[in-house]
Amino acid sequence: MLKLKAAQKIIKTALDLARSKEMKPLAIAVIDGRGALVAFAAEDGSSLRRENIARGKADGAVALGVSSRQIAKMAADRPHFVAAVSHAIGGSMIPVPGGVLIRDARGMVVGAVGVSGDTSDNDELVAVAGIEAAGLKADTGA
């Protein structure tokens, strides 16, 4: 089970790294393994609806059990499948990097982090740093 304290650590670490690298303002959503929102933060200056994009990256990862980077590859190879899944989960799936699965020490998926605001690669970078700082395993599919 993903605890609030771990989710808050993920967000703090991700934002600290983003600021140290002078990234654009970010929105970060942390959800648990069943898709419930555990914690969220949006930096001052993040654009309108950025939270929906961050949440969509995390939701897609949990829904399919793979990172949003892998979903992007699926979308290129099987666009009809990804479109159908997006419809099935209420449209909350963003198929670009920045949605990272969170695994526990046993390898079980306990949640996901979705980050949006900078480049997709940078979004993924800070998500991984946050997950690892919380003592959990980040799964980008790479």
C-alpha angles and dihedrals in degrees: 000000000000110000126212091240091058092047091051091049090051091053096044094049093045092050093045090053092046092053092047088054093043093237123171117272111290140210116208128193123188117193132180127238093276092050100257116143111250101173139354137185134179120191122228108273097027110141126257114277092014087126090061091054093048091047091047091055091052094042093052092049093053093041094055099027093236135093121270087247087063091045088055089056090048090051090055093048101034110019095164092055093050091046091050093049091048089053092046092054095046098266095291100130125106110190100207131093117281100078109099128182118233115220128188126225090279092053095252118143108248098169147308141255122222120195127184136173110070130046114318091246091053091046089055092045094058092043090056092048091052094048093049092047088056090057094252133117121257116215114198095160090239 
